[in-house]
Amino acid sequence: MPIAQADLEQILKDGFPDAEIAVEDLAGDGDHYRARIVSAAFAGLPRVRQHQLVYAALKGKMGGELHALALETSAPA
């Protein structure tokens, strides 16, 4: 069963409480999203590690309820 956009946003906000988060449903099917996350948790980390933190926050939903997630992560300027 696909994950709702609001649910995905809440999961990410729970994982990154300080973050500025924008989630977009790319295909309108609840399976393909883009998430832009700006969080201090990413400061000094390489992009791969930033994405690993996001996947950890998703608690196994990637590949199951969530088919595809395009990530744009960064630390605040």
PDB file of N, CA, C and O in Angstrom:
ATOM      1  N   MET A   1       0.842  -1.185   0.000  1.00  0.00           N
ATOM      2  CA  MET A   1       0.000   0.000   0.000  1.00  0.00           C
ATOM      3  C   MET A   1       0.883   1.243   0.000  1.00  0.00           C
ATOM      4  O   MET A   1       1.801   1.335   0.815  1.00  0.00           O
ATOM      5  N   PRO A   2       0.633   2.196  -0.886  1.00  0.00           N
ATOM      6  CA  PRO A   2       1.447   3.407  -0.961  1.00  0.00           C
ATOM      7  C   PRO A   2       1.359   4.234   0.320  1.00  0.00           C
ATOM      8  O   PRO A   2       0.410   4.109   1.093  1.00  0.00           O
ATOM      9  N   ILE A   3       2.345   5.060   0.522  1.00  0.00           N
ATOM     10  CA  ILE A   3       2.380   5.944   1.682  1.00  0.00           C
ATOM     11  C   ILE A   3       1.841   7.324   1.277  1.00  0.00           C
ATOM     12  O   ILE A   3       2.172   7.830   0.205  1.00  0.00           O
ATOM     13  N   ALA A   4       1.028   7.915   2.116  1.00  0.00           N
ATOM     14  CA  ALA A   4       0.455   9.231   1.833  1.00  0.00           C
ATOM     15  C   ALA A   4       1.525  10.308   1.989  1.00  0.00           C
ATOM     16  O   ALA A   4       2.421  10.189   2.825  1.00  0.00           O
ATOM     17  N   GLN A   5       1.423  11.341   1.191  1.00  0.00           N
ATOM     18  CA  GLN A   5       2.390  12.435   1.238  1.00  0.00           C
ATOM     19  C   GLN A   5       2.479  13.040   2.643  1.00  0.00           C
ATOM     20  O   GLN A   5       3.577  13.305   3.132  1.00  0.00           O
ATOM     21  N   ALA A   6       1.346  13.255   3.286  1.00  0.00           N
ATOM     22  CA  ALA A   6       1.342  13.830   4.639  1.00  0.00           C
ATOM     23  C   ALA A   6       2.043  12.898   5.629  1.00  0.00           C
ATOM     24  O   ALA A   6       2.733  13.362   6.537  1.00  0.00           O
ATOM     25  N   ASP A   7       1.869  11.594   5.457  1.00  0.00           N
ATOM     26  CA  ASP A   7       2.533  10.630   6.341  1.00  0.00           C
ATOM     27  C   ASP A   7       4.046  10.661   6.131  1.00  0.00           C
ATOM     28  O   ASP A   7       4.812  10.608   7.092  1.00  0.00           O
ATOM     29  N   LEU A   8       4.468  10.745   4.880  1.00  0.00           N
ATOM     30  CA  LEU A   8       5.894  10.820   4.577  1.00  0.00           C
ATOM     31  C   LEU A   8       6.490  12.092   5.180  1.00  0.00           C
ATOM     32  O   LEU A   8       7.564  12.057   5.781  1.00  0.00           O
ATOM     33  N   GLU A   9       5.790  13.207   5.016  1.00  0.00           N
ATOM     34  CA  GLU A   9       6.271  14.464   5.601  1.00  0.00           C
ATOM     35  C   GLU A   9       6.408  14.344   7.114  1.00  0.00           C
ATOM     36  O   GLU A   9       7.391  14.813   7.687  1.00  0.00           O
ATOM     37  N   GLN A  10       5.428  13.718   7.764  1.00  0.00           N
ATOM     38  CA  GLN A  10       5.477  13.581   9.224  1.00  0.00           C
ATOM     39  C   GLN A  10       6.622  12.687   9.666  1.00  0.00           C
ATOM     40  O   GLN A  10       7.288  12.986  10.658  1.00  0.00           O
ATOM     41  N   ILE A  11       6.863  11.597   8.951  1.00  0.00           N
ATOM     42  CA  ILE A  11       7.977  10.704   9.286  1.00  0.00           C
ATOM     43  C   ILE A  11       9.294  11.473   9.201  1.00  0.00           C
ATOM     44  O   ILE A  11      10.149  11.354  10.078  1.00  0.00           O
ATOM     45  N   LEU A  12       9.447  12.259   8.142  1.00  0.00           N
ATOM     46  CA  LEU A  12      10.684  13.028   7.978  1.00  0.00           C
ATOM     47  C   LEU A  12      10.809  14.114   9.046  1.00  0.00           C
ATOM     48  O   LEU A  12      11.908  14.365   9.542  1.00  0.00           O
ATOM     49  N   LYS A  13       9.701  14.760   9.407  1.00  0.00           N
ATOM     50  CA  LYS A  13       9.732  15.777  10.463  1.00  0.00           C
ATOM     51  C   LYS A  13      10.070  15.151  11.810  1.00  0.00           C
ATOM     52  O   LYS A  13      10.769  15.758  12.622  1.00  0.00           O
ATOM     53  N   ASP A  14       9.578  13.943  12.049  1.00  0.00           N
ATOM     54  CA  ASP A  14       9.916  13.235  13.286  1.00  0.00           C
ATOM     55  C   ASP A  14      11.402  12.910  13.329  1.00  0.00           C
ATOM     56  O   ASP A  14      12.034  12.997  14.382  1.00  0.00           O
ATOM     57  N   GLY A  15      11.961  12.533  12.173  1.00  0.00           N
ATOM     58  CA  GLY A  15      13.372  12.173  12.102  1.00  0.00           C
ATOM     59  C   GLY A  15      14.308  13.370  12.121  1.00  0.00           C
ATOM     60  O   GLY A  15      15.448  13.270  12.575  1.00  0.00           O
ATOM     61  N   PHE A  16      13.817  14.507  11.625  1.00  0.00           N
ATOM     62  CA  PHE A  16      14.626  15.722  11.529  1.00  0.00           C
ATOM     63  C   PHE A  16      13.795  16.908  12.018  1.00  0.00           C
ATOM     64  O   PHE A  16      13.334  17.719  11.214  1.00  0.00           O
ATOM     65  N   PRO A  17      13.604  17.010  13.345  1.00  0.00           N
ATOM     66  CA  PRO A  17      12.702  18.028  13.887  1.00  0.00           C
ATOM     67  C   PRO A  17      13.091  19.468  13.545  1.00  0.00           C
ATOM     68  O   PRO A  17      12.229  20.344  13.479  1.00  0.00           O
ATOM     69  N   ASP A  18      14.379  19.713  13.329  1.00  0.00           N
ATOM     70  CA  ASP A  18      14.847  21.076  13.042  1.00  0.00           C
ATOM     71  C   ASP A  18      14.731  21.435  11.561  1.00  0.00           C
ATOM     72  O   ASP A  18      14.961  22.582  11.178  1.00  0.00           O
ATOM     73  N   ALA A  19      14.380  20.467  10.744  1.00  0.00           N
ATOM     74  CA  ALA A  19      14.529  20.600   9.292  1.00  0.00           C
ATOM     75  C   ALA A  19      13.435  21.422   8.618  1.00  0.00           C
ATOM     76  O   ALA A  19      12.303  21.537   9.086  1.00  0.00           O
ATOM     77  N   GLU A  20      13.849  21.981   7.495  1.00  0.00           N
ATOM     78  CA  GLU A  20      12.906  22.546   6.527  1.00  0.00           C
ATOM     79  C   GLU A  20      12.697  21.439   5.505  1.00  0.00           C
ATOM     80  O   GLU A  20      13.650  20.995   4.863  1.00  0.00           O
ATOM     81  N   ILE A  21      11.446  20.988   5.351  1.00  0.00           N
ATOM     82  CA  ILE A  21      11.147  19.820   4.529  1.00  0.00           C
ATOM     83  C   ILE A  21      10.070  20.150   3.506  1.00  0.00           C
ATOM     84  O   ILE A  21       9.049  20.754   3.835  1.00  0.00           O
ATOM     85  N   ALA A  22      10.311  19.747   2.261  1.00  0.00           N
ATOM     86  CA  ALA A  22       9.312  19.884   1.205  1.00  0.00           C
ATOM     87  C   ALA A  22       9.210  18.537   0.490  1.00  0.00           C
ATOM     88  O   ALA A  22      10.212  18.004   0.013  1.00  0.00           O
ATOM     89  N   VAL A  23       8.008  17.997   0.420  1.00  0.00           N
ATOM     90  CA  VAL A  23       7.780  16.707  -0.239  1.00  0.00           C
ATOM     91  C   VAL A  23       6.826  16.929  -1.411  1.00  0.00           C
ATOM     92  O   VAL A  23       5.803  17.601  -1.285  1.00  0.00           O
ATOM     93  N   GLU A  24       7.189  16.346  -2.551  1.00  0.00           N
ATOM     94  CA  GLU A  24       6.374  16.463  -3.763  1.00  0.00           C
ATOM     95  C   GLU A  24       6.080  15.066  -4.293  1.00  0.00           C
ATOM     96  O   GLU A  24       6.987  14.246  -4.432  1.00  0.00           O
ATOM     97  N   ASP A  25       4.807  14.796  -4.588  1.00  0.00           N
ATOM     98  CA  ASP A  25       4.403  13.525  -5.195  1.00  0.00           C
ATOM     99  C   ASP A  25       4.627  13.659  -6.701  1.00  0.00           C
ATOM    100  O   ASP A  25       3.886  14.374  -7.375  1.00  0.00           O
ATOM    101  N   LEU A  26       5.629  12.984  -7.226  1.00  0.00           N
ATOM    102  CA  LEU A  26       6.045  13.169  -8.616  1.00  0.00           C
ATOM    103  C   LEU A  26       5.094  12.559  -9.634  1.00  0.00           C
ATOM    104  O   LEU A  26       4.956  13.084 -10.739  1.00  0.00           O
ATOM    105  N   ALA A  27       4.438  11.463  -9.281  1.00  0.00           N
ATOM    106  CA  ALA A  27       3.600  10.762 -10.254  1.00  0.00           C
ATOM    107  C   ALA A  27       2.122  10.748  -9.872  1.00  0.00           C
ATOM    108  O   ALA A  27       1.288  10.260 -10.634  1.00  0.00           O
ATOM    109  N   GLY A  28       1.795  11.283  -8.690  1.00  0.00           N
ATOM    110  CA  GLY A  28       0.408  11.273  -8.246  1.00  0.00           C
ATOM    111  C   GLY A  28      -0.083   9.913  -7.797  1.00  0.00           C
ATOM    112  O   GLY A  28      -1.287   9.692  -7.662  1.00  0.00           O
ATOM    113  N   ASP A  29       0.859   8.989  -7.562  1.00  0.00           N
ATOM    114  CA  ASP A  29       0.468   7.620  -7.210  1.00  0.00           C
ATOM    115  C   ASP A  29       0.840   7.211  -5.788  1.00  0.00           C
ATOM    116  O   ASP A  29       0.585   6.077  -5.382  1.00  0.00           O
ATOM    117  N   GLY A  30       1.448   8.135  -5.024  1.00  0.00           N
ATOM    118  CA  GLY A  30       1.850   7.798  -3.666  1.00  0.00           C
ATOM    119  C   GLY A  30       3.039   6.867  -3.593  1.00  0.00           C
ATOM    120  O   GLY A  30       3.351   6.346  -2.522  1.00  0.00           O
ATOM    121  N   ASP A  31       3.703   6.649  -4.704  1.00  0.00           N
ATOM    122  CA  ASP A  31       4.860   5.746  -4.754  1.00  0.00           C
ATOM    123  C   ASP A  31       6.151   6.445  -5.148  1.00  0.00           C
ATOM    124  O   ASP A  31       7.237   5.924  -4.891  1.00  0.00           O
ATOM    125  N   HIS A  32       6.053   7.614  -5.767  1.00  0.00           N
ATOM    126  CA  HIS A  32       7.235   8.302  -6.297  1.00  0.00           C
ATOM    127  C   HIS A  32       7.252   9.739  -5.781  1.00  0.00           C
ATOM    128  O   HIS A  32       6.436  10.568  -6.184  1.00  0.00           O
ATOM    129  N   TYR A  33       8.194  10.015  -4.886  1.00  0.00           N
ATOM    130  CA  TYR A  33       8.269  11.329  -4.257  1.00  0.00           C
ATOM    131  C   TYR A  33       9.635  11.972  -4.451  1.00  0.00           C
ATOM    132  O   TYR A  33      10.632  11.304  -4.722  1.00  0.00           O
ATOM    133  N   ARG A  34       9.644  13.289  -4.304  1.00  0.00           N
ATOM    134  CA  ARG A  34      10.890  14.041  -4.161  1.00  0.00           C
ATOM    135  C   ARG A  34      10.814  14.705  -2.794  1.00  0.00           C
ATOM    136  O   ARG A  34       9.790  15.283  -2.431  1.00  0.00           O
ATOM    137  N   ALA A  35      11.910  14.618  -2.036  1.00  0.00           N
ATOM    138  CA  ALA A  35      11.979  15.283  -0.741  1.00  0.00           C
ATOM    139  C   ALA A  35      13.211  16.184  -0.708  1.00  0.00           C
ATOM    140  O   ALA A  35      14.329  15.760  -1.001  1.00  0.00           O
ATOM    141  N   ARG A  36      12.967  17.438  -0.340  1.00  0.00           N
ATOM    142  CA  ARG A  36      14.062  18.390  -0.104  1.00  0.00           C
ATOM    143  C   ARG A  36      14.129  18.602   1.400  1.00  0.00           C
ATOM    144  O   ARG A  36      13.153  19.019   2.024  1.00  0.00           O
ATOM    145  N   ILE A  37      15.291  18.310   1.977  1.00  0.00           N
ATOM    146  CA  ILE A  37      15.445  18.390   3.426  1.00  0.00           C
ATOM    147  C   ILE A  37      16.683  19.222   3.738  1.00  0.00           C
ATOM    148  O   ILE A  37      17.788  18.904   3.299  1.00  0.00           O
ATOM    149  N   VAL A  38      16.482  20.285   4.500  1.00  0.00           N
ATOM    150  CA  VAL A  38      17.591  21.125   4.951  1.00  0.00           C
ATOM    151  C   VAL A  38      17.639  20.984   6.470  1.00  0.00           C
ATOM    152  O   VAL A  38      16.725  21.411   7.175  1.00  0.00           O
ATOM    153  N   SER A  39      18.724  20.376   6.963  1.00  0.00           N
ATOM    154  CA  SER A  39      18.823  20.088   8.397  1.00  0.00           C
ATOM    155  C   SER A  39      20.251  20.265   8.882  1.00  0.00           C
ATOM    156  O   SER A  39      21.204  19.951   8.168  1.00  0.00           O
ATOM    157  N   ALA A  40      20.392  20.765  10.084  1.00  0.00           N
ATOM    158  CA  ALA A  40      21.709  20.882  10.713  1.00  0.00           C
ATOM    159  C   ALA A  40      22.338  19.502  10.917  1.00  0.00           C
ATOM    160  O   ALA A  40      23.558  19.389  11.037  1.00  0.00           O
ATOM    161  N   ALA A  41      21.513  18.458  10.956  1.00  0.00           N
ATOM    162  CA  ALA A  41      22.035  17.092  11.121  1.00  0.00           C
ATOM    163  C   ALA A  41      22.956  16.700   9.970  1.00  0.00           C
ATOM    164  O   ALA A  41      23.757  15.776  10.108  1.00  0.00           O
ATOM    165  N   PHE A  42      22.852  17.389   8.840  1.00  0.00           N
ATOM    166  CA  PHE A  42      23.655  17.058   7.664  1.00  0.00           C
ATOM    167  C   PHE A  42      24.979  17.827   7.599  1.00  0.00           C
ATOM    168  O   PHE A  42      25.797  17.569   6.717  1.00  0.00           O
ATOM    169  N   ALA A  43      25.192  18.753   8.510  1.00  0.00           N
ATOM    170  CA  ALA A  43      26.387  19.601   8.472  1.00  0.00           C
ATOM    171  C   ALA A  43      27.664  18.762   8.497  1.00  0.00           C
ATOM    172  O   ALA A  43      27.853  17.921   9.375  1.00  0.00           O
ATOM    173  N   GLY A  44      28.529  19.005   7.525  1.00  0.00           N
ATOM    174  CA  GLY A  44      29.817  18.341   7.465  1.00  0.00           C
ATOM    175  C   GLY A  44      29.786  16.904   6.966  1.00  0.00           C
ATOM    176  O   GLY A  44      30.827  16.249   6.909  1.00  0.00           O
ATOM    177  N   LEU A  45      28.622  16.411   6.607  1.00  0.00           N
ATOM    178  CA  LEU A  45      28.515  15.019   6.152  1.00  0.00           C
ATOM    179  C   LEU A  45      28.492  14.947   4.633  1.00  0.00           C
ATOM    180  O   LEU A  45      27.928  15.822   3.976  1.00  0.00           O
ATOM    181  N   PRO A  46      29.108  13.902   4.068  1.00  0.00           N
ATOM    182  CA  PRO A  46      28.998  13.714   2.617  1.00  0.00           C
ATOM    183  C   PRO A  46      27.558  13.354   2.242  1.00  0.00           C
ATOM    184  O   PRO A  46      26.794  12.869   3.077  1.00  0.00           O
ATOM    185  N   ARG A  47      27.204  13.590   1.004  1.00  0.00           N
ATOM    186  CA  ARG A  47      25.833  13.373   0.523  1.00  0.00           C
ATOM    187  C   ARG A  47      25.358  11.944   0.804  1.00  0.00           C
ATOM    188  O   ARG A  47      24.211  11.740   1.202  1.00  0.00           O
ATOM    189  N   VAL A  48      26.227  10.966   0.600  1.00  0.00           N
ATOM    190  CA  VAL A  48      25.832   9.564   0.825  1.00  0.00           C
ATOM    191  C   VAL A  48      25.410   9.357   2.280  1.00  0.00           C
ATOM    192  O   VAL A  48      24.408   8.695   2.547  1.00  0.00           O
ATOM    193  N   ARG A  49      26.162   9.915   3.210  1.00  0.00           N
ATOM    194  CA  ARG A  49      25.822   9.765   4.631  1.00  0.00           C
ATOM    195  C   ARG A  49      24.515  10.500   4.955  1.00  0.00           C
ATOM    196  O   ARG A  49      23.712  10.015   5.752  1.00  0.00           O
ATOM    197  N   GLN A  50      24.303  11.668   4.339  1.00  0.00           N
ATOM    198  CA  GLN A  50      23.050  12.398   4.541  1.00  0.00           C
ATOM    199  C   GLN A  50      21.865  11.538   4.126  1.00  0.00           C
ATOM    200  O   GLN A  50      20.865  11.454   4.839  1.00  0.00           O
ATOM    201  N   HIS A  51      21.988  10.906   2.974  1.00  0.00           N
ATOM    202  CA  HIS A  51      20.904  10.066   2.462  1.00  0.00           C
ATOM    203  C   HIS A  51      20.700   8.833   3.348  1.00  0.00           C
ATOM    204  O   HIS A  51      19.568   8.385   3.534  1.00  0.00           O
ATOM    205  N   GLN A  52      21.780   8.291   3.889  1.00  0.00           N
ATOM    206  CA  GLN A  52      21.662   7.146   4.798  1.00  0.00           C
ATOM    207  C   GLN A  52      20.861   7.533   6.042  1.00  0.00           C
ATOM    208  O   GLN A  52      20.072   6.736   6.551  1.00  0.00           O
ATOM    209  N   LEU A  53      21.067   8.752   6.524  1.00  0.00           N
ATOM    210  CA  LEU A  53      20.302   9.222   7.683  1.00  0.00           C
ATOM    211  C   LEU A  53      18.813   9.314   7.362  1.00  0.00           C
ATOM    212  O   LEU A  53      17.967   8.985   8.194  1.00  0.00           O
ATOM    213  N   VAL A  54      18.502   9.763   6.149  1.00  0.00           N
ATOM    214  CA  VAL A  54      17.091   9.847   5.734  1.00  0.00           C
ATOM    215  C   VAL A  54      16.488   8.445   5.652  1.00  0.00           C
ATOM    216  O   VAL A  54      15.383   8.217   6.144  1.00  0.00           O
ATOM    217  N   TYR A  55      17.203   7.509   5.036  1.00  0.00           N
ATOM    218  CA  TYR A  55      16.690   6.139   4.932  1.00  0.00           C
ATOM    219  C   TYR A  55      16.485   5.530   6.318  1.00  0.00           C
ATOM    220  O   TYR A  55      15.517   4.803   6.540  1.00  0.00           O
ATOM    221  N   ALA A  56      17.389   5.823   7.245  1.00  0.00           N
ATOM    222  CA  ALA A  56      17.235   5.314   8.612  1.00  0.00           C
ATOM    223  C   ALA A  56      15.967   5.888   9.255  1.00  0.00           C
ATOM    224  O   ALA A  56      15.254   5.177   9.963  1.00  0.00           O
ATOM    225  N   ALA A  57      15.690   7.165   9.008  1.00  0.00           N
ATOM    226  CA  ALA A  57      14.484   7.803   9.557  1.00  0.00           C
ATOM    227  C   ALA A  57      13.217   7.180   8.983  1.00  0.00           C
ATOM    228  O   ALA A  57      12.173   7.185   9.636  1.00  0.00           O
ATOM    229  N   LEU A  58      13.300   6.645   7.773  1.00  0.00           N
ATOM    230  CA  LEU A  58      12.136   6.024   7.121  1.00  0.00           C
ATOM    231  C   LEU A  58      11.820   4.637   7.679  1.00  0.00           C
ATOM    232  O   LEU A  58      10.774   4.066   7.372  1.00  0.00           O
ATOM    233  N   LYS A  59      12.715   4.103   8.491  1.00  0.00           N
ATOM    234  CA  LYS A  59      12.482   2.841   9.207  1.00  0.00           C
ATOM    235  C   LYS A  59      11.976   1.715   8.320  1.00  0.00           C
ATOM    236  O   LYS A  59      10.963   1.085   8.627  1.00  0.00           O
ATOM    237  N   GLY A  60      12.673   1.461   7.225  1.00  0.00           N
ATOM    238  CA  GLY A  60      12.360   0.314   6.390  1.00  0.00           C
ATOM    239  C   GLY A  60      11.214   0.504   5.402  1.00  0.00           C
ATOM    240  O   GLY A  60      10.818  -0.450   4.733  1.00  0.00           O
ATOM    241  N   LYS A  61      10.681   1.705   5.298  1.00  0.00           N
ATOM    242  CA  LYS A  61       9.572   1.929   4.363  1.00  0.00           C
ATOM    243  C   LYS A  61      10.039   1.990   2.906  1.00  0.00           C
ATOM    244  O   LYS A  61       9.240   1.746   2.002  1.00  0.00           O
ATOM    245  N   MET A  62      11.318   2.311   2.659  1.00  0.00           N
ATOM    246  CA  MET A  62      11.850   2.332   1.292  1.00  0.00           C
ATOM    247  C   MET A  62      11.808   0.926   0.720  1.00  0.00           C
ATOM    248  O   MET A  62      12.197  -0.038   1.380  1.00  0.00           O
ATOM    249  N   GLY A  63      11.333   0.817  -0.511  1.00  0.00           N
ATOM    250  CA  GLY A  63      11.257  -0.486  -1.152  1.00  0.00           C
ATOM    251  C   GLY A  63       9.993  -1.259  -0.804  1.00  0.00           C
ATOM    252  O   GLY A  63       9.691  -2.279  -1.424  1.00  0.00           O
ATOM    253  N   GLY A  64       9.257  -0.774   0.186  1.00  0.00           N
ATOM    254  CA  GLY A  64       7.997  -1.406   0.561  1.00  0.00           C
ATOM    255  C   GLY A  64       6.860  -0.447   0.254  1.00  0.00           C
ATOM    256  O   GLY A  64       6.363  -0.382  -0.871  1.00  0.00           O
ATOM    257  N   GLU A  65       6.458   0.298   1.282  1.00  0.00           N
ATOM    258  CA  GLU A  65       5.382   1.282   1.111  1.00  0.00           C
ATOM    259  C   GLU A  65       5.815   2.430   0.194  1.00  0.00           C
ATOM    260  O   GLU A  65       4.989   3.063  -0.464  1.00  0.00           O
ATOM    261  N   LEU A  66       7.101   2.678   0.166  1.00  0.00           N
ATOM    262  CA  LEU A  66       7.646   3.785  -0.608  1.00  0.00           C
ATOM    263  C   LEU A  66       8.560   3.227  -1.685  1.00  0.00           C
ATOM    264  O   LEU A  66       9.621   2.680  -1.385  1.00  0.00           O
ATOM    265  N   HIS A  67       8.146   3.367  -2.944  1.00  0.00           N
ATOM    266  CA  HIS A  67       8.878   2.763  -4.049  1.00  0.00           C
ATOM    267  C   HIS A  67      10.090   3.591  -4.466  1.00  0.00           C
ATOM    268  O   HIS A  67      11.184   3.050  -4.627  1.00  0.00           O
ATOM    269  N   ALA A  68       9.902   4.900  -4.643  1.00  0.00           N
ATOM    270  CA  ALA A  68      10.990   5.747  -5.131  1.00  0.00           C
ATOM    271  C   ALA A  68      10.977   7.083  -4.407  1.00  0.00           C
ATOM    272  O   ALA A  68       9.926   7.694  -4.217  1.00  0.00           O
ATOM    273  N   LEU A  69      12.168   7.526  -4.006  1.00  0.00           N
ATOM    274  CA  LEU A  69      12.311   8.803  -3.313  1.00  0.00           C
ATOM    275  C   LEU A  69      13.559   9.499  -3.832  1.00  0.00           C
ATOM    276  O   LEU A  69      14.679   9.046  -3.595  1.00  0.00           O
ATOM    277  N   ALA A  70      13.358  10.598  -4.539  1.00  0.00           N
ATOM    278  CA  ALA A  70      14.472  11.430  -4.998  1.00  0.00           C
ATOM    279  C   ALA A  70      14.807  12.373  -3.850  1.00  0.00           C
ATOM    280  O   ALA A  70      13.954  13.136  -3.399  1.00  0.00           O
ATOM    281  N   LEU A  71      16.042  12.321  -3.382  1.00  0.00           N
ATOM    282  CA  LEU A  71      16.436  13.122  -2.225  1.00  0.00           C
ATOM    283  C   LEU A  71      17.321  14.301  -2.623  1.00  0.00           C
ATOM    284  O   LEU A  71      18.229  14.173  -3.443  1.00  0.00           O
ATOM    285  N   GLU A  72      17.031  15.435  -2.026  1.00  0.00           N
ATOM    286  CA  GLU A  72      17.903  16.606  -2.089  1.00  0.00           C
ATOM    287  C   GLU A  72      18.129  17.017  -0.642  1.00  0.00           C
ATOM    288  O   GLU A  72      17.223  17.524   0.018  1.00  0.00           O
ATOM    289  N   THR A  73      19.340  16.794  -0.157  1.00  0.00           N
ATOM    290  CA  THR A  73      19.635  17.086   1.249  1.00  0.00           C
ATOM    291  C   THR A  73      20.750  18.113   1.340  1.00  0.00           C
ATOM    292  O   THR A  73      21.641  18.160   0.492  1.00  0.00           O
ATOM    293  N   SER A  74      20.687  18.935   2.383  1.00  0.00           N
ATOM    294  CA  SER A  74      21.749  19.914   2.633  1.00  0.00           C
ATOM    295  C   SER A  74      21.642  20.427   4.051  1.00  0.00           C
ATOM    296  O   SER A  74      20.616  20.276   4.714  1.00  0.00           O
ATOM    297  N   ALA A  75      22.736  21.042   4.507  1.00  0.00           N
ATOM    298  CA  ALA A  75      22.746  21.727   5.791  1.00  0.00           C
ATOM    299  C   ALA A  75      22.352  23.182   5.545  1.00  0.00           C
ATOM    300  O   ALA A  75      22.514  23.690   4.436  1.00  0.00           O
ATOM    301  N   PRO A  76      21.840  23.851   6.569  1.00  0.00           N
ATOM    302  CA  PRO A  76      21.514  25.269   6.397  1.00  0.00           C
ATOM    303  C   PRO A  76      22.756  26.071   6.004  1.00  0.00           C
ATOM    304  O   PRO A  76      23.874  25.741   6.402  1.00  0.00           O
ATOM    305  N   ALA A  77      22.547  27.114   5.227  1.00  0.00           N
ATOM    306  CA  ALA A  77      23.673  27.941   4.767  1.00  0.00           C
ATOM    307  C   ALA A  77      24.254  28.742   5.920  1.00  0.00           C
ATOM    308  O   ALA A  77      25.208  29.496   5.729  1.00  0.00           O
TER     309      ALA A  77
END
